[in-house]
């Protein structure tokens, strides 16, 4: 149960001075890309997606020469080549989460220091968490459904149609060579028909990666640096190499979408252990969320090769009536933040609220992830190389 905020509102105005500062938070990027749709009503709890596979007859078309009739040939009815329709079925289900804030007591809040600012910060933090919950869930769904899990090693070890990687450690940091191989495979598989964008007629796929991985691909590769220099000669201070690395770039058929909350991992005892970006730390009141040292020093990191046809997030409509005189308050399942001040006259209960003097922020989330052309999805797991370079001062100082 969440700790009531009415016990914790900062209210010592004799010692607290000035506005209340608030830490910002770093959000991911994948949720802005994922296709979204409505989950149909009245079809039960388990859903099935029908995947129409690409199919071809074995050996190709049967070709025959058209010859002068000799009594045995029949030019009017040549041999028939059948192109079969191939389909696969993929099952998926919906999941939900109900999120609430600590309770805010009006009686105590109005005595708190700059109470309106404190409440505004509480709401901003709550909304930030909802955004992160969706981002983490979307990333997890794409990770699970992506049909190709590729290890950055000498042989590009690949785990196909699995929900996770096997216990194989990457031996290389992110390089363009791995992306080139993946690009070739995507093209051969026909993924370019609905690629994220096109440039000069060629498909441009989206590679979601950290700034660190982007830097390894671009700046640590002398050939790529030379390509960019020659392509941008005369641009002066507009050159990519003179700009911040924490922005999106395009190179070699991939648009680099920078996301500094990409999944990071360690391989411990033959098992992959995920390192979360944030960790709890005790504050004067409650627990703060701070950058996680285990995330900072994790040995491996993922790059998502995003394709819009891999999955779709499907959220049900919020009901407002089931007919026959029934009526509900329609609250969306997309995480919209709602304030609730719920009266409860049973003073023996923890949620007692006979006078309606306190409330909470609430949000409900519900979605199903419909798998589609999952073999267009690639997760590239790479080794993280810090490459910290020292420049020692002359004279030993």
Buried (B, 14 or more C-beta within 10 A) or exposed (E): EEEBBBEBBBBEEEEEEEEEEEEEBEBBBBBEBBEEEEBEEEEEEEBEBEBEEEEEEEEEEEEEEEEEEEEEEEEEEEEEEEEEEEEEEBEBEBEEBEBBBBBBBBEBBEEBBBBEEBBEBBBEBBBBBBBBBBBBBBBBBBBBBBBBBBBBBEEBBBBEEEEEBEEBBBEBBBBBBBBEBBBEBBBEBEBBEEBBEEEEEEBBBBBBBBBBBBBBBBBBBEEBBEBBEEEBEEEEEEBBEEEEBEEEBBBBBBBBBBBBBBBBBBBEEEEBEEBBBBBEEEEEEEEEBEEBEBBEEBBBBBBBBBBBBBBBBBBBEBBEEEEEEEEEEEBBBBBBBBEEEEEEEEEEEEEEBEEEBBBBBBBBBBBBBBBBBBBBBBBBBBBBEEEEEEEEEEEEE
